[in-house]
Amino acid sequence: MIQASHPDAAAQAQAVLSVAKKATILQDLFISSLSVSGATLFTNPLDVIKTRLQLHRRSTVPGVRPPGLVRTGVMLVREEGVLGLWKGLTPALARGFVYGGMRLGLYAPTRDLLETLASATSDGATGGLAAVGLKVAAGTLSGALAAGLTSPTELVKTRLQAKDCSAKGPVEVALQVVKADGPLGLWRGAVPSMVRAGLLTASQVATYDTVKREVLMLSGWGDCLATHLTSSLISGVVVTTATNPADVIKTKMFVGGASSGRSIVQVAGDIVREDGAMGFLKGWSANYARLGPQTVIIFVISEALRSAMGLQGL
């Protein structure tokens, strides 16, 4: 029978994670960049389908249901060919390497800094809910910063993945945006993107960080593949649910452009009027089909690279 966490078990779990040396900030950034890029390469088709699902308007014909995950994918391949599933791959990989490397690579240093500051102000080590709160704060900060700096790559990728995009590549999309909306147009939708990235990193990495320690304490598996898979699968469900509303708003703002003149609140209102509150969960299945495997691939690659380099696990 599984028993509740015990201080001795917590100490043992921490010992498992502390047998190797800690990664430097540059090592964290490099490992995270490779991990996210590798995951992006495999999951780009699901990202395209998710974008199409989120941009599809609810049918006004009674009894006619909007296409789901599989049907959207089949229609896309039928109309645009298999390569249509890989639209936006170049900016997606660029964003994955830079943005992914930053949001995940800055998490551990930010978490350690916050824990040090908290310990200094509270005259003792943080634990329980306070420790989880620090992890969430670290994920939010690192994710939002990374998204704010790299938002143009996400905008270009989303425009390329939209069904009516006529541009031949990311450079042409970027030039079209600058011509229509000015240079700041490349940061259209940056705020919901930063909110989503903060939620994404906080829910993804903080959940993995917390769950992994619980799995280590309760399972006795050690810092192995089974622990990594279990922790990342749970993290995938949490992160999909937490980020889907912001993801829907971000997608609509990216595609609409500045000419739509819609703010975040107005776009959210449009979603509620057109699809109801459940509109914020549009594309959840496609989002999970992408984020679930992506989360697993990211953490499995990251843990493997850390182990190969003789570094501590996450």
C-alpha positions in Angstrom: 0.0 0.0 0.0 1.3 3.5 -0.9 1.8 5.6 2.1 1.9 9.4 2.4 5.1 11.3 1.9 7.5 11.1 4.8 10.5 13.4 5.7 12.8 10.4 5.2 11.3 9.6 1.9 11.7 13.3 0.9 15.3 13.2 1.9 15.9 10.1 -0.1 14.2 11.6 -3.2 16.3 14.7 -2.9 19.4 12.5 -2.5 18.5 10.8 -5.8 18.3 14.1 -7.5 21.6 15.4 -6.0 24.0 12.7 -6.9 25.4 14.6 -9.9 26.5 18.2 -10.4 24.1 21.0 -11.1 23.8 22.3 -14.6 25.1 25.8 -15.4 22.7 28.3 -16.9 24.2 27.8 -20.4 23.9 24.1 -20.0 20.3 24.4 -19.0 19.5 26.6 -22.0 21.3 24.3 -24.4 19.6 21.1 -23.1 16.2 22.8 -23.1 16.7 24.1 -26.7 17.5 20.7 -28.0 14.7 19.0 -26.1 12.0 21.4 -27.3 13.2 21.5 -30.9 13.2 17.7 -31.0 9.6 17.6 -29.6 8.5 20.3 -32.0 9.8 18.3 -35.0 7.5 15.4 -34.1 4.4 17.3 -33.0 4.1 20.1 -35.7 1.3 18.3 -37.6 -0.8 18.3 -34.4 0.0 22.0 -33.9 -1.3 22.8 -37.4 -4.6 20.8 -36.8 -5.0 22.6 -33.4 -4.7 26.0 -35.1 -7.3 25.0 -37.7 -9.7 23.8 -35.1 -9.4 27.0 -33.1 -10.0 29.2 -36.2 -13.0 27.2 -37.3 -16.3 29.0 -36.6 -19.2 27.0 -35.1 -21.7 25.9 -37.7 -25.1 27.8 -37.6 -26.8 24.8 -39.4 -28.8 22.8 -36.8 -27.6 19.3 -36.3 -24.3 20.0 -38.1 -21.3 19.5 -35.8 -18.0 21.2 -36.5 -15.1 18.9 -37.6 -13.1 17.3 -34.8 -9.4 16.4 -34.5 -9.4 13.4 -37.0 -11.7 15.0 -39.5 -9.8 18.3 -39.6 -6.6 16.4 -40.2 -8.1 14.3 -43.0 -9.6 17.4 -44.6 -6.3 19.2 -44.4 -4.4 16.4 -46.1 -7.1 16.0 -48.7 -7.0 19.7 -49.7 -3.4 20.6 -49.1 -1.5 17.4 -49.2 0.6 15.7 -46.5 3.1 18.6 -46.5 0.2 20.8 -45.3 0.7 19.2 -41.9 4.2 20.6 -41.7 3.3 24.2 -42.4 5.1 26.7 -40.2 7.8 24.1 -39.3 10.8 26.5 -39.9 9.6 29.3 -37.5 8.3 26.6 -35.2 11.8 25.0 -34.9 13.4 28.5 -34.6 10.9 29.4 -31.8 11.3 26.0 -30.2 15.1 26.4 -30.0 15.1 30.0 -28.8 11.8 30.3 -26.9 11.8 26.7 -25.6 15.4 27.0 -24.5 14.7 30.2 -22.6 11.4 29.2 -20.9 12.7 25.9 -19.7 16.3 26.7 -19.4 15.6 29.7 -17.2 13.2 27.8 -14.9 15.8 26.0 -12.7 18.0 29.1 -12.1 14.9 31.3 -11.4 13.5 28.6 -9.0 16.8 28.3 -7.2 17.0 32.1 -6.9 13.5 32.4 -5.5 14.1 29.6 -3.1 17.3 31.2 -1.9 15.5 34.6 -1.4 12.6 32.9 0.4 14.9 30.9 2.7 16.9 34.1 3.6 13.7 36.0 4.4 12.0 33.2 6.3 15.2 32.0 8.2 14.7 28.5 7.0 14.0 26.2 4.1 10.7 26.5 2.3 8.5 23.5 2.0 4.9 22.3 1.2 2.7 24.8 -0.6 5.3 27.5 -0.3 7.7 25.4 -2.3 5.1 24.7 -5.0 4.2 28.4 -5.1 7.9 29.3 -5.8 8.0 26.7 -8.6 4.9 28.2 -10.1 6.3 31.7 -9.8 9.6 30.6 -11.4 7.7 29.0 -14.3 5.5 32.0 -14.9 8.4 34.4 -14.9 10.7 32.4 -17.2 7.8 31.5 -19.6 6.4 35.0 -19.9 9.9 36.5 -20.5 10.7 34.0 -23.2 7.4 34.5 -25.0 7.6 38.3 -24.9 11.0 38.2 -26.6 10.2 35.6 -29.2 6.5 36.5 -29.9 7.2 37.4 -33.6 8.2 33.8 -34.4 4.9 32.5 -33.0 2.9 35.0 -34.9 4.6 34.1 -38.2 4.2 30.4 -37.5 0.5 30.8 -36.8 -0.1 32.9 -39.9 1.6 30.2 -42.0 -0.5 27.5 -40.5 -3.8 29.3 -41.2 -5.8 27.9 -44.1 -6.0 31.1 -46.2 -2.3 31.9 -45.9 -0.9 32.7 -49.4 2.7 33.5 -48.3 5.5 31.3 -49.5 7.5 31.4 -46.3 8.2 33.0 -43.0 10.1 36.0 -44.4 7.2 36.9 -46.7 4.7 36.7 -43.8 6.9 38.9 -41.6 7.2 41.5 -44.4 3.4 41.4 -44.9 2.8 42.1 -41.2 5.3 45.0 -41.1 3.8 46.5 -44.2 0.3 46.3 -42.9 0.8 47.0 -39.2 4.3 48.3 -38.8 7.2 46.7 -36.9 5.1 46.5 -33.7 2.6 44.4 -35.6 5.0 41.5 -35.1 4.2 41.6 -31.4 0.4 41.5 -32.1 -1.0 39.1 -29.6 2.2 39.1 -27.5 0.2 39.7 -24.2 -1.9 36.6 -24.5 1.1 34.7 -25.7 3.0 35.8 -22.6 0.1 34.8 -20.4 -0.1 31.4 -22.1 3.7 30.9 -21.9 3.6 31.8 -18.2 0.8 29.3 -17.6 2.5 26.7 -19.9 5.8 26.8 -18.1 4.3 27.1 -14.6 1.9 24.2 -15.2 4.3 22.1 -17.3 7.6 22.4 -15.5 6.4 23.1 -12.0 4.0 20.1 -12.2 6.7 17.9 -13.5 9.1 19.1 -10.9 6.6 18.5 -8.1 5.1 15.2 -9.4 8.6 13.7 -10.0 9.6 14.2 -6.4 6.3 12.6 -5.3 6.8 9.7 -7.7 10.4 9.2 -6.4 9.1 9.1 -2.8 6.1 6.8 -3.4 7.3 4.4 -6.1 10.9 3.5 -5.2 11.7 3.5 -8.9 14.6 5.9 -8.7 15.4 8.6 -11.3 14.6 6.4 -14.3 12.6 6.4 -17.5 9.4 5.1 -15.7 9.6 8.1 -13.3 10.1 10.5 -16.2 7.2 9.1 -18.2 4.8 9.1 -15.3 5.6 12.6 -14.3 5.5 14.0 -17.8 2.2 12.3 -18.7 0.5 13.9 -15.7 2.1 17.2 -16.5 0.8 17.0 -20.1 -2.9 16.9 -18.9 -2.4 19.8 -16.5 -0.6 22.0 -19.0 -3.2 21.5 -21.7 -6.1 22.4 -19.5 -4.4 25.4 -18.0 -3.2 26.9 -21.3 -6.1 26.2 -23.8 -8.1 29.4 -23.1 -5.2 31.7 -23.6 -4.1 29.7 -26.6 -7.5 30.2 -28.3 -7.4 33.9 -27.7 -3.7 34.1 -28.9 -4.5 32.2 -32.1 -7.4 34.5 -33.1 -5.4 37.6 -32.4 -2.4 36.4 -34.3 -4.5 35.6 -37.4 -6.8 38.7 -37.1 -3.9 41.2 -37.1 -4.1 44.9 -36.0 -6.7 45.7 -38.6 -9.3 43.8 -36.6 -9.0 46.3 -33.8 -9.9 43.8 -31.2 -8.4 43.8 -27.7 -7.9 40.7 -25.6 -11.2 41.3 -23.7 -13.1 41.9 -27.0 -11.7 38.7 -28.6 -12.6 36.8 -25.4 -16.1 38.2 -25.7 -16.3 37.2 -29.3 -15.5 33.7 -28.4 -18.2 33.5 -25.7 -20.8 35.0 -28.1 -19.9 32.7 -30.9 -19.2 29.4 -29.1 -20.1 29.9 -25.4 -17.7 29.3 -22.5 -16.7 26.0 -24.1 -15.2 28.0 -26.9 -12.2 28.5 -24.7 -11.6 24.7 -24.8 -11.7 24.6 -28.6 -8.9 22.4 -29.9 -8.3 20.8 -26.5 -8.1 17.3 -28.0 -5.6 18.5 -30.6 -3.8 20.6 -28.1 -3.4 17.6 -25.7 -2.5 15.3 -28.6 0.3 17.8 -29.3 1.2 18.9 -25.7 0.9 15.5 -24.2 3.5 13.8 -26.4 5.5 17.0 -26.6 5.8 17.2 -22.8 6.8 13.6 -22.6 9.4 14.0 -25.4 10.8 17.2 -23.9 11.4 15.8 -20.5 12.6 12.4 -21.6 15.2 14.0 -24.0 16.1 16.6 -21.3 16.7 13.9 -18.6 18.6 11.7 -21.0 20.9 14.6 -22.0 21.5 15.6 -18.4 22.3 12.0 -17.5 24.7 11.7 -20.5 26.4 15.0 -19.4 26.7 13.8 -15.7 24.3 16.5 -14.5 21.5 16.5 -12.0 18.0 15.5 -13.2 15.3 18.1 -13.3 
